[in-house]
């Protein structure tokens, strides 16, 4: 019933829009930029178009950040990079109230367009909102709620629109741009660094910065209209400013703390094994199961999905999927000779990871350093143990 009601609401909205008279000369077209929120998926902000026309009692927001949770195999499609996003339409008051309730800054840039350009842009959005046009295949860097704002403006204004490079644009990689919006010692930050590959460690071109809403704001702010020599933005308003509230920082459950504790436990158990001249089999079983499973997930994201950002992920140098194949040998009291060679191979892989990191092929999360150190010590112990066996 909920889905049917939403479909009816969408249909009612479209009918009402299409039944309106053409936009009046006093109509306003603006870009709304919403600041970051508290959850991971809200960390990068949001962008939308606002069409306001008091003469026609019209005040609507078009945004390209809607998806349908009722999509068949929703989570599988999301993981595979095959999930369609939708163009959504909201009444402005509802849209504003929603983000105010989330305590997120909302800024508005009123565009300096002619009546014809306003109508053209409005018609473009209406056409996009038709069921056959509403869906698009989302890409975090190249096709999202922010880049669509740029693309619509370019499609409507064509050569009339001239983008200039804002002062806020610097020499940064995609990973740096992402991490600027995240807390470094957070699970979201660590998860992104482990899941995304070396492709996001390349330098972003100035125009690539517009995958983030904050840079859509900056680019639109300095853009000009070529023939009229006017600024694209006529005026800017802060519709709502975020109220700063105390943020509780629980370092006890942060990734660095958890990884450090796990590493200390692994090092302590390795020390006890070394002193006793024994090997705790279940410890090696856990190490190889966890690193192997993480490695399999990394390979699946790399080769079995359409996500462009998960390719060339050298986190497999420490989370090696073949550990799952070697696992049965490590669960035995005595292992074959080739296992020692495999352990030496794992040490070489960790050395390659350091090399990749040091020369900038891929940047890894610093919170993993305790884990990497513990793995090195454990592998060295196992090689020594098997040599003396």
Backbone torsions as a table, in degrees:
resi	resn	phi	psi	omega
1	UNK	NA	-37.9	179.9
2	UNK	-62.3	-42.3	-179.7
3	UNK	-65.3	-41.2	178.5
4	UNK	-63.1	-38.5	178.8
5	UNK	-65.5	-40.3	178.6
6	UNK	-65.4	-40.5	177.8
7	UNK	-62.8	-41.4	177.9
8	UNK	-62.8	-41.9	-179.7
9	UNK	-62.8	-43.0	178.2
10	UNK	-61.6	-45.0	-179.3
11	UNK	-62.2	-43.9	179.9
12	UNK	-62.2	-41.0	179.9
13	UNK	-63.1	-46.2	-178.9
14	UNK	-63.1	-43.6	179.6
15	UNK	-60.2	-42.6	-178.8
16	UNK	-65.6	-41.1	179.6
17	UNK	-62.4	-49.3	-174.5
18	UNK	-68.4	-23.0	-179.4
19	UNK	-82.5	-8.2	-179.0
20	UNK	-72.4	157.1	171.4
21	UNK	-70.5	163.5	175.0
22	UNK	-54.8	155.2	-179.0
23	UNK	-57.3	141.9	177.1
24	UNK	-77.5	162.4	178.3
25	UNK	-60.0	-23.1	-178.4
26	UNK	-86.3	-0.9	-178.2
27	UNK	-62.0	150.3	179.6
28	UNK	-120.9	138.9	172.0
29	UNK	-118.5	127.8	-177.5
30	UNK	-140.1	162.3	175.6
31	UNK	-107.8	128.2	177.4
32	UNK	-100.5	132.3	176.9
33	UNK	-119.0	120.3	-178.4
34	UNK	-104.0	131.9	-178.6
35	UNK	-72.1	173.3	-179.0
36	UNK	-62.2	152.2	175.1
37	UNK	-107.7	-166.5	-174.8
38	UNK	-89.7	-28.8	-179.0
39	UNK	-84.8	163.6	-175.9
40	UNK	-60.1	-44.7	-177.2
41	UNK	-71.4	-12.4	176.5
42	UNK	-100.7	2.8	-171.2
43	UNK	-69.1	-16.1	-173.0
44	UNK	-109.2	5.1	177.7
45	UNK	83.8	-170.8	-175.5
46	UNK	-156.0	155.5	179.2
47	UNK	-133.8	152.1	-179.9
48	UNK	-161.0	160.8	172.2
49	UNK	-97.9	142.2	172.2
50	UNK	-117.5	130.2	175.4
51	UNK	-113.8	115.0	-175.9
52	UNK	-122.4	127.1	179.0
53	UNK	-147.4	96.6	-176.4
54	UNK	-64.4	-32.7	-179.0
55	UNK	-62.2	-33.8	179.7
56	UNK	-103.4	10.9	-179.5
57	UNK	52.5	47.9	-175.9
58	UNK	-120.0	127.2	175.7
59	UNK	-153.4	92.2	-173.0
60	UNK	-124.3	153.3	177.2
61	UNK	-120.1	127.6	176.1
62	UNK	-107.6	123.1	178.5
63	UNK	-136.5	145.2	-175.1
64	UNK	-98.6	32.4	-176.7
65	UNK	-119.8	33.0	-176.7
66	UNK	-106.5	139.4	171.3
67	UNK	-138.7	157.0	-173.2
68	UNK	-102.9	111.8	179.6
69	UNK	-65.2	-17.3	179.8
70	UNK	-85.2	3.1	176.3
71	UNK	-59.4	131.7	177.8
72	UNK	-56.2	135.9	-179.5
73	UNK	55.4	44.6	-174.3
74	UNK	-54.0	-53.8	-174.3
75	UNK	-69.5	-34.8	176.8
76	UNK	-64.8	-44.9	178.7
77	UNK	-64.5	-37.6	177.5
78	UNK	-62.2	-45.8	-179.3
79	UNK	-65.2	-34.2	-178.5
80	UNK	-82.3	-7.6	-176.4
81	UNK	75.0	25.9	-177.8
82	UNK	-113.8	14.2	-176.8
83	UNK	-85.0	127.4	177.3
84	UNK	-81.1	136.2	169.7
85	UNK	-99.1	164.0	-173.6
86	UNK	-127.7	154.2	167.6
87	UNK	-81.6	124.0	179.3
88	UNK	-111.5	155.2	177.4
89	UNK	-124.7	131.4	177.7
90	UNK	-130.8	152.1	167.2
91	UNK	-69.2	138.1	-173.4
92	UNK	-55.3	-44.2	-178.0
93	UNK	-60.7	-39.6	178.7
94	UNK	-67.5	-42.3	-179.6
95	UNK	-61.9	-47.3	-179.0
96	UNK	-63.0	-45.7	-178.2
97	UNK	-62.5	-37.0	-178.8
98	UNK	-62.3	-45.7	-177.5
99	UNK	-80.0	-26.4	172.3
100	UNK	-65.4	-40.1	178.5
101	UNK	-63.3	-28.3	177.6
102	UNK	-85.8	-0.3	-179.9
103	UNK	57.1	52.7	179.1
104	UNK	-120.0	132.5	-179.2
105	UNK	-59.5	137.2	180.0
106	UNK	-127.1	121.0	178.9
107	UNK	-119.0	147.2	-178.3
108	UNK	-125.4	131.5	174.7
109	UNK	-114.7	108.5	178.5
110	UNK	-77.9	125.6	-174.9
111	UNK	-85.0	144.3	-174.7
112	UNK	-90.8	68.0	-173.7
113	UNK	-108.3	155.6	174.2
114	UNK	-76.9	161.5	176.9
115	UNK	-54.8	-38.9	178.8
116	UNK	-63.8	-43.6	-179.5
117	UNK	-66.1	-36.6	177.2
118	UNK	-63.4	-45.6	-179.7
119	UNK	-64.9	-39.1	-179.8
120	UNK	-63.4	-43.5	179.5
121	UNK	-66.9	-40.9	178.3
122	UNK	-61.8	-44.7	178.4
123	UNK	-62.8	-37.9	178.9
124	UNK	-60.8	-45.4	-180.0
125	UNK	-66.3	-39.8	178.3
126	UNK	-62.4	-41.2	177.7
127	UNK	-64.1	-41.3	177.3
128	UNK	-62.8	-27.8	-176.1
129	UNK	-82.1	-10.3	176.6
130	UNK	-61.4	143.6	-175.5
131	UNK	-50.0	-37.5	-177.2
132	UNK	-74.0	-17.3	-176.7
133	UNK	-112.0	-8.9	-167.4
134	UNK	-68.9	-33.3	-174.0
135	UNK	-87.5	148.3	173.1
136	UNK	-149.1	153.0	-178.5
137	UNK	-82.8	112.5	-173.4
138	UNK	-69.9	139.4	170.1
139	UNK	-136.6	125.9	-171.2
140	UNK	-58.1	-37.4	-175.0
141	UNK	-95.8	-31.6	-168.5
142	UNK	-119.0	-10.3	180.0
143	UNK	-154.4	87.4	-177.4
144	UNK	-140.7	-168.3	-175.1
145	UNK	-63.0	-26.4	-179.4
146	UNK	-86.1	-48.8	-178.8
147	UNK	-62.7	-28.6	178.4
148	UNK	-66.5	-32.9	176.3
149	UNK	-62.6	-46.4	176.9
150	UNK	-61.1	-46.0	-175.4
151	UNK	-64.7	-40.3	178.5
152	UNK	-63.4	-45.1	179.9
153	UNK	-60.9	-41.2	179.8
154	UNK	-69.2	-38.7	-179.6
155	UNK	-66.5	-37.6	-177.4
156	UNK	-79.2	-46.3	-174.4
157	UNK	-88.8	-18.9	177.1
158	UNK	52.8	-131.9	-175.2
159	UNK	-69.3	-11.9	179.5
160	UNK	-67.0	-28.5	-177.1
161	UNK	-89.7	128.7	178.7
162	UNK	-125.0	117.8	176.5
163	UNK	-90.1	138.2	174.7
164	UNK	-116.0	154.7	-178.3
165	UNK	-79.0	118.4	179.5
166	UNK	-70.6	161.4	178.6
167	UNK	-66.5	-21.7	-177.8
168	UNK	-73.0	-11.7	-177.7
169	UNK	-82.0	126.8	179.6
170	UNK	-126.3	-164.8	-179.2
171	UNK	-96.5	93.3	-174.4
172	UNK	-137.5	154.8	174.2
173	UNK	-90.0	167.6	176.8
174	UNK	-61.4	-38.1	-179.5
175	UNK	-64.4	-41.2	178.3
176	UNK	-62.8	-39.8	179.3
177	UNK	-64.8	-37.7	177.7
178	UNK	-67.2	-48.7	-173.3
179	UNK	-68.7	-21.7	175.6
180	UNK	-63.7	-22.0	-179.2
181	UNK	-98.5	5.2	-177.6
182	UNK	-127.2	156.3	172.2
183	UNK	-79.0	129.9	-173.5
184	UNK	-59.9	-38.3	-178.3
185	UNK	-101.5	55.3	179.0
186	UNK	-126.6	157.4	-178.9
187	UNK	-67.5	-31.9	176.7
188	UNK	-64.2	-44.0	178.7
189	UNK	-62.9	-46.0	-179.8
190	UNK	-64.4	-44.1	179.8
191	UNK	-60.0	-41.7	179.1
192	UNK	-65.8	-42.5	-179.8
193	UNK	-65.6	-31.4	179.2
194	UNK	-80.9	-36.1	-174.6
195	UNK	-81.7	-29.4	-175.3
196	UNK	-98.5	143.0	-171.0
197	UNK	-95.0	-167.1	-175.1
198	UNK	-66.8	-16.8	-178.8
199	UNK	-62.7	-24.3	-179.6
200	UNK	-91.3	5.4	175.9
201	UNK	-97.4	8.0	173.5
202	UNK	-83.4	155.4	-179.1
203	UNK	-67.6	133.6	178.0
204	UNK	-80.4	134.6	173.3
205	UNK	-69.1	155.5	-179.2
206	UNK	-51.6	-42.0	-178.3
207	UNK	-71.9	-21.2	179.1
208	UNK	-68.8	-21.5	-179.0
209	UNK	-60.8	-19.5	-175.0
210	UNK	-75.1	8.2	170.9
211	UNK	-75.4	-11.6	177.0
212	UNK	-105.8	132.8	-178.4
213	UNK	-55.4	-35.0	-179.1
214	UNK	-61.5	-31.7	-180.0
215	UNK	-86.0	-22.5	167.4
216	UNK	-59.8	-45.3	177.6
217	UNK	-57.7	-48.3	-177.0
218	UNK	-65.6	-42.0	-179.3
219	UNK	-67.9	-42.9	178.5
220	UNK	-64.8	-32.2	-177.5
221	UNK	-63.7	-31.4	-177.8
222	UNK	-109.4	1.7	179.4
223	UNK	-70.0	154.1	179.5
224	UNK	-130.7	162.2	174.8
225	UNK	-103.0	118.5	-165.1
226	UNK	-60.3	-51.5	-174.2
227	UNK	-69.5	-38.6	-177.2
228	UNK	-90.3	-9.7	-177.6
229	UNK	58.5	27.8	178.6
230	UNK	-99.6	160.2	172.0
231	UNK	-73.8	145.1	178.8
232	UNK	-64.1	-38.2	-178.5
233	UNK	-95.8	123.3	-179.8
234	UNK	-83.7	-41.1	179.8
235	UNK	-156.7	154.5	-178.2
236	UNK	-125.6	136.3	179.2
237	UNK	-129.5	144.9	169.4
238	UNK	-96.1	107.0	-177.3
239	UNK	-77.3	-32.3	177.1
240	UNK	-155.9	133.6	178.8
241	UNK	-110.5	129.5	-178.4
242	UNK	-55.3	135.0	176.0
243	UNK	-89.4	118.1	-179.1
244	UNK	-69.5	127.2	-179.9
245	UNK	-125.6	150.8	178.7
246	UNK	-59.1	134.9	179.5
247	UNK	-108.2	123.6	179.3
248	UNK	-76.5	125.1	-179.9
249	UNK	-108.4	109.6	-178.9
250	UNK	-103.7	87.3	-177.4
251	UNK	-65.4	-24.2	-176.1
252	UNK	-59.5	-33.9	-178.0
253	UNK	-108.4	18.0	178.6
254	UNK	-77.3	158.6	-179.7
255	UNK	-56.7	-43.4	-178.3
256	UNK	-61.4	-41.0	179.8
257	UNK	-67.3	-47.0	-178.6
258	UNK	-63.6	-46.7	-179.8
259	UNK	-63.9	-37.0	178.6
260	UNK	-65.1	-43.2	179.2
261	UNK	-64.5	-43.7	177.9
262	UNK	-60.8	-41.6	-179.2
263	UNK	-65.8	-41.1	179.0
264	UNK	-62.6	-43.1	178.6
265	UNK	-62.6	-44.7	-179.7
266	UNK	-63.8	-42.1	178.5
267	UNK	-65.9	-38.3	-180.0
268	UNK	-66.7	-43.6	178.3
269	UNK	-65.1	-35.9	176.5
270	UNK	-65.5	-39.8	177.7
271	UNK	-62.2	-44.5	178.8
272	UNK	-63.0	-41.6	177.5
273	UNK	-61.5	-41.6	-179.6
274	UNK	-63.7	-43.2	-179.2
275	UNK	-65.8	-38.0	-177.2
276	UNK	-85.6	-14.1	-175.4
277	UNK	70.0	27.8	-179.3
278	UNK	-122.2	175.8	177.4
279	UNK	-132.8	124.3	177.3
280	UNK	-82.3	104.1	-171.5
281	UNK	-62.8	-40.8	-175.8
282	UNK	-65.4	-26.5	177.1
283	UNK	-64.5	-48.2	179.1
284	UNK	-65.4	-34.1	176.6
285	UNK	-61.4	-45.6	179.1
286	UNK	-63.9	-43.7	-179.1
287	UNK	-59.6	-45.8	-175.9
288	UNK	-76.1	-32.1	176.6
289	UNK	-66.9	-47.9	-175.8
290	UNK	-66.9	-49.0	-179.3
291	UNK	-66.1	-36.1	179.2
292	UNK	-66.5	-43.5	-179.8
293	UNK	-66.4	-41.9	176.8
294	UNK	-60.8	-40.9	178.8
295	UNK	-62.5	-39.8	177.8
296	UNK	-63.2	-42.8	178.2
297	UNK	-61.5	-40.4	179.6
298	UNK	-64.4	-43.2	179.5
299	UNK	-65.7	-38.9	178.1
300	UNK	-63.6	-42.8	177.3
301	UNK	-63.8	-32.7	-178.1
302	UNK	-74.0	-49.8	-169.6
303	UNK	-107.8	-20.0	-172.6
304	UNK	-109.0	12.6	178.6
305	UNK	-131.9	168.6	177.1
306	UNK	-96.1	6.8	178.7
307	UNK	-67.0	120.9	179.9
308	UNK	-73.0	-25.0	-173.8
309	UNK	-84.9	-7.7	-177.1
310	UNK	-98.9	5.6	-179.5
311	UNK	-79.4	159.0	176.3
312	UNK	52.7	48.2	-176.8
313	UNK	-93.7	106.3	-175.1
314	UNK	-88.2	15.4	167.9
315	UNK	-65.4	-15.3	175.4
316	UNK	-66.7	-10.6	178.3
317	UNK	-71.5	-22.1	174.3
318	UNK	-112.3	-29.7	177.1
319	UNK	-106.3	82.9	-171.1
320	UNK	-91.4	122.6	-175.1
321	UNK	-62.7	-27.8	-179.3
322	UNK	-68.9	-8.0	175.4
323	UNK	-59.2	-29.7	178.5
324	UNK	-67.6	-31.1	179.4
325	UNK	-74.6	-37.0	-178.7
326	UNK	-78.2	-19.7	-175.3
327	UNK	-48.6	-47.3	-178.6
328	UNK	-56.6	-33.7	178.9
329	UNK	-67.9	-37.1	-178.5
330	UNK	-75.6	-16.4	177.7
331	UNK	-84.0	-4.6	175.3
332	UNK	-92.2	156.6	178.8
333	UNK	-68.9	-34.8	176.0
334	UNK	-121.2	140.9	-177.7
335	UNK	-119.6	160.1	179.7
336	UNK	-73.8	161.8	-175.5
337	UNK	-60.4	-33.5	-175.7
338	UNK	-66.7	-18.8	178.8
339	UNK	-65.0	-37.3	177.0
340	UNK	-61.5	-41.8	178.7
341	UNK	-64.4	-37.8	178.6
342	UNK	-64.2	-40.4	178.5
343	UNK	-64.2	-38.0	176.1
344	UNK	-65.3	-36.7	176.8
345	UNK	-62.4	-40.9	178.1
346	UNK	-62.7	-36.9	177.0
347	UNK	-65.7	-39.4	177.4
348	UNK	-63.4	-39.5	178.4
349	UNK	-61.2	-41.5	178.2
350	UNK	-65.8	-34.9	175.3
351	UNK	-65.6	-39.3	176.8
352	UNK	-64.3	-35.7	177.2
353	UNK	-60.4	-45.4	178.7
354	UNK	-61.3	-40.2	178.5
355	UNK	-63.8	-46.8	177.8
356	UNK	-57.6	-40.8	-178.1
357	UNK	-68.6	-45.4	-173.2
358	UNK	-69.1	-31.9	-178.7
359	UNK	-97.9	2.9	171.0
360	UNK	85.4	14.9	176.7
361	UNK	-64.9	-43.6	174.9
362	UNK	-148.0	139.5	176.6
363	UNK	-97.5	129.4	-179.6
364	UNK	-107.0	157.5	-179.6
365	UNK	-69.8	131.9	-177.7
366	UNK	-66.6	-20.5	-179.6
367	UNK	-66.9	-15.3	179.0
368	UNK	-81.7	-11.6	-175.3
369	UNK	-54.3	-46.5	177.9
370	UNK	-59.1	-39.6	179.0
371	UNK	-64.7	-44.7	-179.0
372	UNK	-62.6	-41.1	178.3
373	UNK	-63.6	-42.2	-179.7
374	UNK	-65.8	-37.6	178.2
375	UNK	-64.4	-42.4	178.8
376	UNK	-59.0	-48.2	-179.4
377	UNK	-62.6	-42.8	-179.3
378	UNK	-65.2	-42.4	-179.8
379	UNK	-65.0	-40.9	177.8
380	UNK	-62.6	-40.7	177.7
381	UNK	-62.5	-43.8	-178.0
382	UNK	-63.9	-40.5	178.3
383	UNK	-61.5	-45.2	178.7
384	UNK	-63.5	-42.6	-179.0
385	UNK	-61.6	-46.5	-178.4
386	UNK	-69.1	-30.5	176.2
387	UNK	-66.2	-34.8	-177.9
388	UNK	-89.3	-6.2	-174.3
389	UNK	-69.6	NA	NA
